[in-house]
């Protein structure tokens, strides 16, 4: 339990003021535990959890992690934690700013958000 909660706290500490990401997980015991839920609540974060026996709830995140593993992790094979962090940061930047996605009309996520914001 300590490992996942410590990781959550580290992630929370990296957030910029006003950032409140949605935290999605499966229904593992650690994500239902009071310590995890209290840590989220104290940070003002919203928990999103898959419904029991409904794997489609996780489809978007499972798809992302599949791409992450195939497009970056298995190719780069970071040897240290610092290499992992740097590479993951670069990959996430590339994913959001450059990598086009069919489901977003062949736009990157940033381009899609900008387009959606402009029409709203």
N, C-alpha and C positions, 0 to 999 in steps of 0.2 A: 504494500500500500504506500509506503514511504517513497518508493522510487517514482511512481506515477504522480504523486502529489508534489514531490520536489520538482519534477519536470514541469508540471503545470505552473508552479510558482516561478520558476526560471522564465518560462514563456510569458507569464503575466508581467514580470519585471522588464521585459523588452518592449512592451507596448508603449506607444506614444500617448500622451495625454488625449483623452477622448476616444481612443480606439477601444471598441467593444466587440471583438469577433465572436461569432457563434462557435461554440466548442462541441463538435460532433463525435460521438463514440458509439460503440456497440453496448450491449447490456452486461458487460463483464462486471463482476462484483465490485471491482475497484471504482468503477464509474457510477455505481449506485450507492457507494459508501458515503456516510455522513461527512467525513473529512474532505472528500473530493467535492461534494456538493456545496459544503460550507465555504471552501476555498473559492469556488466559482462565484458564489453569492457575494462574498466579501469584495471581490474584484468587480462586481457589477456585470458579470458575464452570463450569457444565456447558454444553458445546456440543451443540446439536441441529441436525442438517443433513438436508435433504431427500435421499432416495435418488435416484440418477441416473435421470432419466426417469420419476420418479414425482411428478407435480405435486400429487397428493392429499396428500402430506406437508405441503405448504404451505397447504392449504385454509383452515385456521382463521386463520392470519395474513394470507393474501391477502384473506379476507373482512373481517377487521378493517380492513386498510388501505383497502379499497374503501369501507367505511362512513366511515372517517376523511376520505377525500378528498371524498366526496359530502355528508356531514353537517356538515363543518367547513371544510376547506381551500378548497374552491371557493366557499363562501359568504363566509367571512371574508377570504380573500385577504390574509394578513398581509404588510405592506410592509417590515418590519424583522425582524431576528433576534430582538429582544426581544419583538415582537408575536407572532412564531411560537412562542417558548418559552412565553409567558404563555397564549396561546390553546390550545396543545397540552396544557399542564398542566390548564387548565380542562376541556378536552374529555375527557381521561383520567379526571378526577375524576367528571364527569358520566356517562361510560360505565360506570364501576365502581359508582357509587352510585345512579343514577337511571334510566338507560336499561334498560328491560325487554327481555328476549330470549326469543323463543318456545322456543328449544332449552333454555332454563333454566327452563321452566315459567312463563313470564311474570314472572320475577323479575329483578332486577338481579344482576350478578355478586356483589356484596357480600352481598345477601340470600340468594342461592343458597349461597354459602360458609357463611354463618351457619347456614342450615337444615341443610346437610350436616354441619357440625361438631356441631350439637346432637343429631343422630341417631347420630353415630358413637360 
